[in-house]
Amino acid sequence: MFELNADYWNKQYQNNQTGWDIGYVSTPLKEYFDQLKDKTIKILIPGSGNSYEAEYLWKNGFTNVKVLDISDLALNSFQNRLPDFPESNLLNENFFSHKSEYDLIVEQTFFSALHPEQRKDYAAKTSELLKPSGKLIGLLFGSAFRFDGPPFGGSREEYIQLFSPFFHILKLEMAYNSIKPRNGNELFFIMKKLIS
């Protein structure tokens, strides 16, 4: 099984093997962020990488954004690009060991970097990290790939089965506003934590 570890991801950044990095916040996420009114909500972006999403949120007045990545190189790059971003909001740790509570978790390419065997743990962990009224939002690939990942793809049906025990799925549909290379293969979703 592909192992999620710091060495692997640091090498990807060192060797510029970052095909997932589009260099700016993706349109579906930007449009979602633009309709958020409360800029004090606590937001987590796991597997954040260069996190153009966090940069966009920060520059638009969101004061409580945390970025988490197992790669210290990714976080250093983010910090160099955005020196006024609070250092205490940069979390160099494994997502599955993280402890806190959030209003919103943003998914952008982290899920697809995990081996499919880790996906149930991801769904459970995101639910655990959310406040009772919290939401998980973001983008997932809409089809499987013909190569061994990462990235790993999947289907809408798989995602419904995976997330339903933990979330009320408010939206899970093909994004109408994807960037061109991902057009027709990107599902935008909004999920609300199930209260047990």
C-alpha beads as a LAMMPS data file, in Angstrom:
LAMMPS data file: protein, C-alpha beads

196 atoms
195 bonds

1 atom types
1 bond types

-500.0 500.0 xlo xhi
-500.0 500.0 ylo yhi
-500.0 500.0 zlo zhi

Masses

1 110.0

Atoms # bond

1 1 1 0.000 0.000 0.000
2 1 1 1.162 3.524 -0.809
3 1 1 2.297 5.111 2.431
4 1 1 1.463 8.660 3.417
5 1 1 4.753 9.955 4.770
6 1 1 6.765 13.163 4.919
7 1 1 9.724 11.810 2.898
8 1 1 7.555 10.888 -0.077
9 1 1 5.817 14.269 -0.198
10 1 1 8.979 16.296 0.431
11 1 1 10.555 14.531 -2.554
12 1 1 7.567 15.477 -4.717
13 1 1 8.094 19.148 -3.823
14 1 1 11.888 18.940 -4.187
15 1 1 11.559 17.403 -7.663
16 1 1 8.751 19.734 -8.754
17 1 1 6.437 16.737 -9.223
18 1 1 3.347 18.667 -8.196
19 1 1 0.898 18.109 -11.040
20 1 1 -2.034 18.698 -8.679
21 1 1 -0.861 22.277 -8.013
22 1 1 -2.689 24.662 -10.355
23 1 1 -1.099 27.810 -8.904
24 1 1 -4.294 29.526 -7.730
25 1 1 -7.535 28.815 -5.892
26 1 1 -9.815 26.626 -8.021
27 1 1 -13.020 28.274 -9.244
28 1 1 -15.544 25.996 -7.469
29 1 1 -13.864 26.632 -4.111
30 1 1 -13.443 30.361 -4.742
31 1 1 -17.145 30.711 -5.528
32 1 1 -18.061 28.777 -2.385
33 1 1 -15.768 30.935 -0.238
34 1 1 -17.204 34.116 -1.769
35 1 1 -20.668 33.368 -0.378
36 1 1 -19.459 32.774 3.208
37 1 1 -20.491 35.660 5.470
38 1 1 -18.815 34.853 8.807
39 1 1 -15.089 35.451 8.439
40 1 1 -14.325 34.239 11.976
41 1 1 -15.245 30.589 11.349
42 1 1 -12.515 28.058 12.120
43 1 1 -11.349 26.448 8.874
44 1 1 -8.957 23.533 8.297
45 1 1 -7.296 22.724 4.974
46 1 1 -5.667 19.277 5.367
47 1 1 -2.930 18.103 3.004
48 1 1 -2.745 21.768 2.141
49 1 1 0.413 21.827 0.010
50 1 1 0.916 25.338 -1.347
51 1 1 -2.666 26.108 -0.318
52 1 1 -3.845 28.838 -2.628
53 1 1 -7.202 28.270 -0.917
54 1 1 -5.780 29.420 2.431
55 1 1 -4.076 32.363 0.733
56 1 1 -7.354 33.426 -0.876
57 1 1 -9.270 33.112 2.387
58 1 1 -6.597 34.992 4.362
59 1 1 -6.416 37.835 1.840
60 1 1 -10.214 38.077 1.979
61 1 1 -10.357 38.595 5.730
62 1 1 -10.820 35.055 7.087
63 1 1 -8.847 35.188 10.316
64 1 1 -9.028 31.606 11.582
65 1 1 -7.633 29.425 8.789
66 1 1 -5.340 26.498 9.635
67 1 1 -3.260 24.703 7.024
68 1 1 -2.006 21.206 7.767
69 1 1 0.553 19.222 5.832
70 1 1 2.949 16.394 6.586
71 1 1 5.505 18.067 4.291
72 1 1 7.510 20.800 5.978
73 1 1 8.744 21.929 2.532
74 1 1 5.182 22.649 1.425
75 1 1 4.495 24.674 4.566
76 1 1 7.799 26.566 4.252
77 1 1 6.940 27.456 0.670
78 1 1 3.509 28.677 1.771
79 1 1 5.055 30.731 4.600
80 1 1 7.597 32.329 2.243
81 1 1 4.810 33.280 -0.148
82 1 1 2.576 34.624 2.624
83 1 1 4.847 35.905 5.440
84 1 1 2.025 37.660 7.316
85 1 1 0.074 34.392 7.740
86 1 1 0.260 33.379 11.445
87 1 1 2.951 30.767 12.026
88 1 1 0.766 29.165 14.712
89 1 1 -1.780 28.356 11.968
90 1 1 0.761 26.254 10.041
91 1 1 0.471 22.661 11.251
92 1 1 3.260 20.287 10.235
93 1 1 1.677 17.002 11.283
94 1 1 -0.151 13.898 10.181
95 1 1 -3.825 14.603 9.562
96 1 1 -4.904 11.365 11.250
97 1 1 -3.210 12.392 14.520
98 1 1 -4.559 15.955 14.525
99 1 1 -6.806 17.093 17.380
100 1 1 -9.038 20.160 17.282
101 1 1 -12.529 21.248 16.228
102 1 1 -13.577 23.144 13.108
103 1 1 -16.587 24.778 11.502
104 1 1 -15.381 23.951 8.003
105 1 1 -12.904 21.503 6.458
106 1 1 -11.852 22.152 2.863
107 1 1 -10.925 19.213 0.618
108 1 1 -8.685 19.960 -2.353
109 1 1 -6.609 17.020 -3.691
110 1 1 -5.740 15.578 -0.235
111 1 1 -8.357 12.807 -0.432
112 1 1 -7.073 11.716 -3.858
113 1 1 -3.515 11.467 -2.456
114 1 1 -4.598 8.882 0.117
115 1 1 -4.630 5.197 -0.725
116 1 1 -8.263 4.033 -1.110
117 1 1 -7.782 1.816 1.964
118 1 1 -7.407 5.011 4.024
119 1 1 -10.613 6.624 2.805
120 1 1 -12.910 5.313 5.523
121 1 1 -10.442 6.644 8.108
122 1 1 -10.483 10.002 6.299
123 1 1 -14.289 10.183 6.407
124 1 1 -14.325 9.288 10.113
125 1 1 -11.511 11.723 10.964
126 1 1 -13.046 14.688 9.138
127 1 1 -16.313 14.026 10.967
128 1 1 -14.485 13.804 14.301
129 1 1 -12.724 17.141 13.670
130 1 1 -15.939 19.016 12.865
131 1 1 -18.171 20.811 15.332
132 1 1 -21.753 19.468 15.505
133 1 1 -22.892 21.948 12.839
134 1 1 -19.658 21.626 10.825
135 1 1 -19.298 21.027 7.098
136 1 1 -16.846 19.253 4.840
137 1 1 -16.718 20.857 1.381
138 1 1 -14.519 20.505 -1.644
139 1 1 -13.722 18.609 -4.808
140 1 1 -13.282 14.914 -5.618
141 1 1 -12.299 13.244 -8.873
142 1 1 -15.358 11.901 -10.684
143 1 1 -13.811 8.788 -12.223
144 1 1 -11.152 6.145 -11.603
145 1 1 -7.726 6.431 -13.201
146 1 1 -5.991 3.810 -15.355
147 1 1 -2.781 3.995 -13.335
148 1 1 -1.724 3.333 -9.785
149 1 1 -1.911 6.569 -7.851
150 1 1 -1.531 8.897 -6.300
151 1 1 -3.758 10.495 -7.338
152 1 1 -6.503 7.940 -6.858
153 1 1 -9.880 8.546 -8.461
154 1 1 -13.308 7.184 -7.660
155 1 1 -17.005 7.478 -8.398
156 1 1 -19.986 9.335 -7.021
157 1 1 -21.545 6.041 -5.907
158 1 1 -18.409 5.058 -3.982
159 1 1 -18.299 8.453 -2.275
160 1 1 -21.964 8.279 -1.239
161 1 1 -21.372 4.875 0.335
162 1 1 -18.175 6.057 2.028
163 1 1 -19.382 9.346 3.503
164 1 1 -23.034 8.516 4.310
165 1 1 -22.293 6.918 7.723
166 1 1 -20.688 10.186 8.855
167 1 1 -22.330 12.978 6.853
168 1 1 -25.585 14.256 5.450
169 1 1 -24.664 14.788 1.788
170 1 1 -26.155 18.143 0.819
171 1 1 -24.515 18.278 -2.614
172 1 1 -22.354 15.918 -4.665
173 1 1 -22.472 16.773 -8.335
174 1 1 -20.264 17.438 -11.326
175 1 1 -18.777 20.907 -10.931
176 1 1 -20.062 23.279 -13.614
177 1 1 -17.140 25.666 -13.106
178 1 1 -14.052 23.421 -13.012
179 1 1 -10.786 24.543 -14.534
180 1 1 -10.407 23.295 -18.120
181 1 1 -8.092 20.294 -17.473
182 1 1 -10.512 18.933 -14.844
183 1 1 -13.751 19.809 -16.614
184 1 1 -16.176 16.875 -16.534
185 1 1 -14.121 14.966 -13.956
186 1 1 -14.549 16.953 -10.765
187 1 1 -17.355 16.531 -8.257
188 1 1 -18.152 19.483 -5.998
189 1 1 -19.608 18.505 -2.645
190 1 1 -21.025 19.954 0.535
191 1 1 -21.527 17.555 3.461
192 1 1 -22.826 18.314 6.947
193 1 1 -21.696 16.285 9.918
194 1 1 -24.271 13.769 11.141
195 1 1 -25.152 14.231 14.795
196 1 1 -25.201 10.861 16.544

Bonds

1 1 1 2
2 1 2 3
3 1 3 4
4 1 4 5
5 1 5 6
6 1 6 7
7 1 7 8
8 1 8 9
9 1 9 10
10 1 10 11
11 1 11 12
12 1 12 13
13 1 13 14
14 1 14 15
15 1 15 16
16 1 16 17
17 1 17 18
18 1 18 19
19 1 19 20
20 1 20 21
21 1 21 22
22 1 22 23
23 1 23 24
24 1 24 25
25 1 25 26
26 1 26 27
27 1 27 28
28 1 28 29
29 1 29 30
30 1 30 31
31 1 31 32
32 1 32 33
33 1 33 34
34 1 34 35
35 1 35 36
36 1 36 37
37 1 37 38
38 1 38 39
39 1 39 40
40 1 40 41
41 1 41 42
42 1 42 43
43 1 43 44
44 1 44 45
45 1 45 46
46 1 46 47
47 1 47 48
48 1 48 49
49 1 49 50
50 1 50 51
51 1 51 52
52 1 52 53
53 1 53 54
54 1 54 55
55 1 55 56
56 1 56 57
57 1 57 58
58 1 58 59
59 1 59 60
60 1 60 61
61 1 61 62
62 1 62 63
63 1 63 64
64 1 64 65
65 1 65 66
66 1 66 67
67 1 67 68
68 1 68 69
69 1 69 70
70 1 70 71
71 1 71 72
72 1 72 73
73 1 73 74
74 1 74 75
75 1 75 76
76 1 76 77
77 1 77 78
78 1 78 79
79 1 79 80
80 1 80 81
81 1 81 82
82 1 82 83
83 1 83 84
84 1 84 85
85 1 85 86
86 1 86 87
87 1 87 88
88 1 88 89
89 1 89 90
90 1 90 91
91 1 91 92
92 1 92 93
93 1 93 94
94 1 94 95
95 1 95 96
96 1 96 97
97 1 97 98
98 1 98 99
99 1 99 100
100 1 100 101
101 1 101 102
102 1 102 103
103 1 103 104
104 1 104 105
105 1 105 106
106 1 106 107
107 1 107 108
108 1 108 109
109 1 109 110
110 1 110 111
111 1 111 112
112 1 112 113
113 1 113 114
114 1 114 115
115 1 115 116
116 1 116 117
117 1 117 118
118 1 118 119
119 1 119 120
120 1 120 121
121 1 121 122
122 1 122 123
123 1 123 124
124 1 124 125
125 1 125 126
126 1 126 127
127 1 127 128
128 1 128 129
129 1 129 130
130 1 130 131
131 1 131 132
132 1 132 133
133 1 133 134
134 1 134 135
135 1 135 136
136 1 136 137
137 1 137 138
138 1 138 139
139 1 139 140
140 1 140 141
141 1 141 142
142 1 142 143
143 1 143 144
144 1 144 145
145 1 145 146
146 1 146 147
147 1 147 148
148 1 148 149
149 1 149 150
150 1 150 151
151 1 151 152
152 1 152 153
153 1 153 154
154 1 154 155
155 1 155 156
156 1 156 157
157 1 157 158
158 1 158 159
159 1 159 160
160 1 160 161
161 1 161 162
162 1 162 163
163 1 163 164
164 1 164 165
165 1 165 166
166 1 166 167
167 1 167 168
168 1 168 169
169 1 169 170
170 1 170 171
171 1 171 172
172 1 172 173
173 1 173 174
174 1 174 175
175 1 175 176
176 1 176 177
177 1 177 178
178 1 178 179
179 1 179 180
180 1 180 181
181 1 181 182
182 1 182 183
183 1 183 184
184 1 184 185
185 1 185 186
186 1 186 187
187 1 187 188
188 1 188 189
189 1 189 190
190 1 190 191
191 1 191 192
192 1 192 193
193 1 193 194
194 1 194 195
195 1 195 196
